[in-house]
């Protein structure tokens, strides 16, 4: 009888884990089931481009059926409502799914409630962390172009995905300059980071100096070690800095674990994130793995305002490969290998890009980080997006990984 592997989530972690596990073992040995609430894969790094109107959702997403069929994995579009590690069963709103190995790749829940006024439910603030939010933000950006006014972009205390905030600040600056409106739109950047470019990993090479220079060159004011406390129709309240006028407020929220994970006894910590070892196994539950944003990773250091450790799509894929290979190794009675996480990403600065490579992500590092700026990197980011999607639609991994 084939070993049953259930994977919860169909984004970077879930899709990569399914495809990599199939490469390791045929369907006669492993039966793979992917449970996904949404059957469409979305290239999340491009949500900032959706928000600024240069991409549609359709251009950056595809149906999971084709790549999972190529991996000979079953796709189940259901909502997970609970996990029973003792019985080794995943409960959904429609059925029970027994497993021998479980990979939790659920991603996150945006804790927008941590900042009063951060919408879409209870206020005017915006976030680009999901497809509906990015689409809503695109409408707000359109309104800004029609009726210019001050803008605040940044991240809330405890945020871990700060890169999109930088991208949106630069992209809005570039958009407004092209339309001849920049002189009517003051842009302020507010971040819990102790300095620009910290990004939850303690900074990297000369990224701090590059970002400080870029903000000053573009007349983007910035506030570091700043805590966004409230968003209203005309103001963003910032602890220590006072109110900042804003008719468009974009704030990256802190993240939390999804409800089904957080509610499972013994699975996650108080914030709903899952502790894992170097193989991405949950140490106290047999056969349970977790990858991507769902896992618990401690911050690199204590800061005046909390900043959490980053988790990118590139890092998630590395975790998923290690977990899939470890499952295959355990089925064969072996121990899988482990590796430190590295990060490679390209930051869109509107008219150019910045390539950043760190190895490992958590300092101290084996190599001096690579930081390179230029128009070629923005072109590379666009090419990578399209090439990645072409491969992913077919259930293939990129032959090389530029990162994001």
C-alpha positions as CSV (number, residue, x, y, z in Angstrom):
1,X,0.0,0.0,0.0
2,X,1.3,3.4,-0.9
3,X,2.3,5.8,1.9
4,X,-0.2,8.6,2.3
5,X,1.1,12.1,2.2
6,X,-1.3,15.0,2.8
7,X,-0.2,18.5,2.0
8,X,-2.2,21.5,3.3
9,X,-1.8,24.5,1.0
10,X,-1.3,25.1,-2.7
11,X,1.1,28.0,-2.8
12,X,4.9,27.9,-3.0
13,X,5.4,25.5,-0.2
14,X,2.6,23.1,-1.0
15,X,3.2,23.0,-4.8
16,X,6.9,22.6,-4.4
17,X,6.6,19.8,-1.7
18,X,4.2,17.8,-3.9
19,X,6.3,18.1,-7.1
20,X,9.6,17.4,-5.3
21,X,8.2,14.4,-3.4
22,X,6.9,12.9,-6.7
23,X,10.4,13.3,-8.2
24,X,11.7,11.3,-5.3
25,X,9.1,8.5,-5.4
26,X,6.6,7.1,-7.8
27,X,2.8,6.9,-7.2
28,X,3.1,3.2,-6.4
29,X,5.1,4.2,-3.3
30,X,3.6,7.5,-2.3
31,X,0.0,8.8,-2.7
32,X,0.0,12.6,-2.6
33,X,-3.1,14.7,-1.7
34,X,-3.0,18.5,-1.8
35,X,-5.8,20.2,0.1
36,X,-6.2,23.8,-0.9
37,X,-8.9,26.3,0.0
38,X,-8.3,28.1,-3.4
39,X,-7.5,26.1,-6.5
40,X,-5.6,28.9,-8.1
41,X,-1.9,29.5,-7.5
42,X,-0.9,33.2,-7.2
43,X,2.6,34.5,-7.7
44,X,2.4,36.6,-4.5
45,X,5.5,38.7,-5.1
46,X,3.7,40.4,-8.0
47,X,0.8,41.6,-5.9
48,X,2.5,45.0,-5.6
49,X,2.2,45.2,-9.4
50,X,-1.5,44.3,-9.2
51,X,-1.8,47.1,-6.6
52,X,-0.2,49.7,-8.9
53,X,-2.0,48.6,-12.0
54,X,0.8,47.0,-14.0
55,X,-0.5,43.4,-13.7
56,X,-3.9,41.7,-13.5
57,X,-4.7,38.9,-11.1
58,X,-5.2,36.6,-14.2
59,X,-1.6,37.3,-15.4
60,X,0.0,36.2,-12.2
61,X,-2.1,33.1,-11.3
62,X,-3.1,29.7,-12.7
63,X,-5.2,26.7,-11.9
64,X,-3.4,24.1,-9.7
65,X,-5.0,21.2,-11.6
66,X,-2.5,21.0,-14.4
67,X,0.8,21.0,-12.3
68,X,-0.6,18.6,-9.7
69,X,-1.8,16.3,-12.4
70,X,1.7,16.3,-13.8
71,X,3.0,15.4,-10.4
72,X,0.3,12.6,-10.1
73,X,-1.1,14.3,-7.0
74,X,-4.8,14.6,-6.1
75,X,-6.1,18.1,-5.7
76,X,-8.9,18.6,-3.1
77,X,-10.5,22.0,-3.0
78,X,-11.8,22.1,0.6
79,X,-11.3,24.2,3.7
80,X,-9.3,22.6,6.6
81,X,-11.2,23.0,9.8
82,X,-9.0,20.9,12.1
83,X,-6.1,18.5,12.4
84,X,-6.0,15.5,14.7
85,X,-2.3,14.4,15.1
86,X,-3.2,11.5,17.3
87,X,-5.5,9.9,14.8
88,X,-3.4,11.3,11.9
89,X,-6.4,12.8,10.2
90,X,-7.0,16.2,8.5
91,X,-10.6,17.4,8.9
92,X,-12.1,19.6,6.2
93,X,-15.5,21.2,5.8
94,X,-16.4,18.1,3.6
95,X,-14.4,15.1,4.6
96,X,-11.7,13.4,6.6
97,X,-8.2,12.8,5.1
98,X,-6.0,10.3,6.8
99,X,-2.2,10.6,6.5
100,X,1.0,8.9,7.3
101,X,2.9,12.1,6.7
102,X,1.5,15.6,6.8
103,X,3.1,18.8,5.4
104,X,1.5,22.0,6.7
105,X,2.1,24.8,4.1
106,X,-0.9,26.9,4.9
107,X,0.9,30.2,4.8
108,X,-0.4,32.9,7.2
109,X,-3.3,34.9,8.4
110,X,-2.8,38.6,8.2
111,X,-3.4,40.0,11.7
112,X,-4.8,43.3,10.4
113,X,-6.7,43.7,13.7
114,X,-3.3,44.6,15.3
115,X,-3.6,48.1,13.8
116,X,-6.9,49.9,14.4
117,X,-8.1,51.2,11.1
118,X,-6.2,48.8,8.9
119,X,-8.9,47.5,6.5
120,X,-10.5,46.1,4.6
121,X,-13.1,45.4,7.4
122,X,-12.7,48.1,10.0
123,X,-11.0,51.1,8.4
124,X,-9.4,53.0,5.5
125,X,-6.0,51.5,5.7
126,X,-4.7,49.1,3.0
127,X,-2.5,46.1,2.8
128,X,-1.2,44.2,-0.3
129,X,-0.9,40.8,1.4
130,X,-3.7,39.0,-0.4
131,X,-5.4,39.1,-3.8
132,X,-8.6,40.8,-2.7
133,X,-6.5,43.4,-0.7
134,X,-4.3,44.1,-3.7
135,X,-7.3,44.6,-6.0
136,X,-8.9,46.9,-3.5
137,X,-5.6,48.8,-3.2
138,X,-5.4,49.2,-6.9
139,X,-8.7,51.1,-6.8
140,X,-7.4,53.3,-4.0
141,X,-4.2,54.1,-6.1
142,X,-6.5,55.0,-9.0
143,X,-8.4,57.4,-6.7
144,X,-5.1,58.9,-5.6
145,X,-4.1,59.7,-9.2
146,X,-7.5,61.4,-9.7
147,X,-7.3,63.4,-6.4
148,X,-3.6,63.6,-5.2
149,X,-2.7,64.0,-1.5
150,X,-0.3,62.7,1.1
151,X,0.6,59.0,1.3
152,X,2.0,56.8,4.1
153,X,3.6,53.4,3.3
154,X,5.2,51.1,5.8
155,X,4.9,48.2,8.2
156,X,3.3,47.6,11.6
157,X,5.2,46.4,14.7
158,X,5.9,42.7,14.5
159,X,5.8,42.6,10.7
160,X,8.0,40.1,8.9
161,X,7.3,40.7,5.2
162,X,8.6,44.3,4.9
163,X,10.0,44.1,1.3
164,X,6.6,44.9,-0.4
165,X,6.4,48.1,1.6
166,X,9.7,49.4,0.1
167,X,8.5,48.3,-3.3
168,X,5.2,50.1,-3.0
169,X,6.9,53.3,-1.9
170,X,9.2,53.3,-4.9
171,X,6.5,52.2,-7.3
172,X,4.2,54.9,-6.2
173,X,6.9,57.5,-6.5
174,X,7.7,56.3,-10.0
175,X,4.0,56.2,-11.1
176,X,3.4,59.7,-9.8
177,X,6.5,61.1,-11.5
178,X,5.5,59.7,-14.8
179,X,2.1,61.3,-14.5
180,X,3.5,64.7,-13.4
181,X,1.8,64.4,-10.0
182,X,4.7,63.7,-7.6
183,X,5.0,67.3,-6.4
184,X,1.4,67.1,-5.1
185,X,1.9,63.8,-3.1
186,X,4.2,63.8,-0.1
187,X,5.3,60.2,0.6
188,X,6.3,59.1,4.1
189,X,7.7,55.6,5.0
190,X,7.1,54.3,8.5
191,X,8.8,51.1,9.7
192,X,9.5,49.2,12.9
193,X,13.0,48.4,11.7
194,X,15.9,50.1,13.6
195,X,17.3,51.2,10.2
196,X,16.3,51.0,6.6
197,X,17.1,47.7,5.1
198,X,17.0,45.7,8.3
199,X,14.1,43.7,7.0
200,X,14.1,41.3,9.9
201,X,17.4,39.8,9.1
202,X,19.7,42.4,10.6
203,X,20.4,44.2,7.3
204,X,22.8,43.0,4.6
205,X,25.9,44.6,3.1
206,X,25.3,48.1,1.9
207,X,21.5,47.8,1.5
208,X,21.0,50.3,4.4
209,X,23.1,53.0,2.7
210,X,21.5,52.3,-0.7
211,X,17.9,52.6,0.6
212,X,18.7,55.7,2.6
213,X,20.2,57.4,-0.4
214,X,17.3,56.3,-2.6
215,X,14.7,57.7,-0.3
216,X,16.5,61.0,0.1
217,X,17.0,61.2,-3.7
218,X,13.3,60.7,-4.2
219,X,12.1,63.0,-1.4
220,X,10.5,60.1,0.6
221,X,10.7,60.9,4.3
222,X,11.2,58.0,6.6
223,X,10.7,57.1,10.2
224,X,12.5,54.1,11.7
225,X,11.8,52.3,15.1
226,X,8.3,53.6,14.5
227,X,5.1,51.9,15.6
228,X,1.9,52.5,13.6
229,X,-0.9,52.7,16.3
230,X,-4.0,53.8,14.3
231,X,-5.1,54.7,10.8
232,X,-8.0,57.2,10.1
233,X,-9.3,58.8,7.0
234,X,-6.8,61.6,7.1
235,X,-4.0,60.6,9.5
236,X,-1.7,57.7,10.4
237,X,-0.9,57.8,14.1
238,X,2.7,56.8,14.8
239,X,4.1,56.2,18.3
240,X,7.0,58.6,19.0
241,X,6.5,60.6,15.8
242,X,2.9,61.8,16.2
243,X,0.3,62.0,13.4
244,X,1.3,61.9,9.7
245,X,-1.3,63.2,7.2
246,X,-2.4,60.6,4.7
247,X,-5.3,60.1,2.3
248,X,-3.8,56.7,1.2
249,X,-2.3,54.5,3.9
250,X,-0.6,51.2,3.1
251,X,0.6,49.2,6.0
252,X,2.1,45.6,6.1
253,X,0.4,43.9,9.1
254,X,2.0,41.4,11.5
255,X,1.2,37.8,10.6
256,X,-0.3,35.0,12.6
257,X,-1.1,31.3,12.1
258,X,-4.3,30.2,10.3
259,X,-7.2,29.2,12.5
260,X,-7.0,25.4,12.0
261,X,-3.3,25.3,12.8
262,X,-3.6,27.6,15.8
263,X,-6.4,25.6,17.2
264,X,-4.7,22.2,17.0
265,X,-3.3,21.2,20.5
266,X,0.4,20.7,20.6
267,X,1.0,21.8,17.0
268,X,1.7,25.5,17.1
269,X,3.0,28.3,19.5
270,X,0.8,31.0,20.9
271,X,0.9,33.0,17.7
272,X,-0.2,30.0,15.6
273,X,3.2,29.2,14.1
274,X,4.7,25.7,14.1
275,X,8.1,25.0,15.7
276,X,10.3,22.8,13.5
277,X,13.7,21.2,13.5
278,X,16.3,21.4,10.7
279,X,14.3,18.9,8.6
280,X,11.2,21.0,9.0
281,X,9.6,18.3,11.2
282,X,7.4,19.3,14.1
283,X,9.5,17.8,16.9
284,X,6.7,16.5,19.1
285,X,4.3,15.1,16.5
286,X,5.1,12.1,14.5
287,X,5.0,12.5,10.7
288,X,4.1,16.2,10.8
289,X,6.2,18.8,8.8
290,X,5.7,22.5,8.2
291,X,7.2,24.8,5.7
292,X,7.0,28.5,4.7
293,X,5.2,31.2,6.6
294,X,3.5,28.6,8.8
295,X,6.7,27.9,10.7
296,X,8.0,29.6,13.8
297,X,11.4,31.3,13.4
298,X,12.8,33.6,16.2
299,X,13.9,37.2,15.3
300,X,17.6,37.7,14.7
301,X,17.7,40.3,17.5
302,X,15.7,42.3,20.0
303,X,14.7,45.7,18.6
304,X,13.1,48.7,20.1
305,X,9.9,48.0,18.1
306,X,9.5,44.3,17.2
307,X,10.6,43.1,13.8
308,X,10.1,39.4,12.9
309,X,12.2,37.1,10.8
310,X,11.4,37.2,7.1
311,X,10.0,34.3,5.1
312,X,10.1,34.7,1.3
313,X,8.9,32.5,-1.5
314,X,12.5,31.6,-2.3
315,X,13.1,30.4,1.3
316,X,9.8,28.6,1.3
317,X,10.8,26.5,-1.7
318,X,14.1,25.6,0.0
319,X,12.1,24.4,3.1
320,X,9.7,22.4,1.0
321,X,12.5,20.6,-0.9
322,X,14.2,19.7,2.4
323,X,10.9,18.4,3.9
324,X,10.0,16.4,0.8
325,X,13.4,14.8,0.6
326,X,13.3,14.0,4.3
327,X,9.9,12.2,3.9
328,X,11.3,10.2,1.0
329,X,14.4,9.3,3.1
330,X,12.3,8.3,6.1
331,X,10.2,6.0,3.9
332,X,13.4,4.3,2.8
333,X,14.7,4.2,6.4
334,X,17.3,6.9,5.9
335,X,17.8,10.4,7.3
336,X,17.4,13.3,5.0
337,X,19.9,16.1,4.6
338,X,19.5,19.7,5.9
339,X,20.8,23.1,4.8
340,X,20.9,26.7,6.0
341,X,18.4,29.0,4.3
342,X,19.8,31.5,1.9
343,X,17.9,34.4,0.3
344,X,18.0,36.0,-3.1
345,X,15.6,38.7,-4.1
346,X,15.1,41.6,-6.4
347,X,13.5,44.8,-5.0
348,X,11.5,46.9,-7.5
349,X,12.5,50.6,-7.2
350,X,10.2,51.8,-9.9
351,X,12.7,52.8,-12.5
352,X,15.3,50.2,-11.6
353,X,15.9,47.2,-9.3
354,X,18.2,46.0,-6.5
355,X,19.5,42.5,-6.4
356,X,20.2,41.2,-2.8
357,X,21.8,37.8,-2.0
358,X,22.5,36.6,1.5
359,X,23.9,33.2,2.6
360,X,22.7,32.3,5.1
361,X,19.8,34.6,5.9
362,X,20.5,34.7,9.6
363,X,23.8,36.4,10.5
364,X,26.8,35.9,10.8
365,X,27.2,34.9,7.2
366,X,29.7,32.9,5.2
367,X,29.8,35.4,2.4
368,X,29.6,39.1,2.2
369,X,26.1,39.9,0.9
370,X,25.7,40.9,-2.7
371,X,23.9,44.2,-3.3
372,X,23.6,45.4,-6.8
373,X,21.5,48.2,-8.3
374,X,20.5,48.9,-11.9
375,X,17.8,48.8,-14.6
376,X,18.9,45.3,-15.6
377,X,17.6,44.0,-12.3
378,X,14.1,45.3,-12.9
379,X,14.1,43.6,-16.3
380,X,15.4,40.5,-14.6
381,X,12.6,40.6,-12.1
382,X,10.0,40.8,-14.8
383,X,11.6,38.0,-16.8
384,X,11.9,35.8,-13.7
385,X,8.2,36.3,-12.9
386,X,7.1,35.1,-16.4
387,X,9.6,32.3,-16.6
388,X,8.7,31.1,-13.1
389,X,5.0,31.0,-14.0
390,X,5.6,29.2,-17.2
391,X,7.5,26.4,-15.4
392,X,5.1,26.3,-12.4
393,X,2.0,25.9,-14.6
394,X,3.6,22.7,-15.9
395,X,4.7,21.3,-12.5
396,X,8.3,22.1,-13.0
397,X,10.8,23.9,-10.8
398,X,12.9,26.7,-12.3
399,X,16.3,25.2,-13.5
400,X,18.0,28.2,-11.8
401,X,16.5,30.4,-9.1
402,X,17.1,34.2,-9.1
403,X,14.8,34.5,-6.1
404,X,12.4,37.3,-5.2
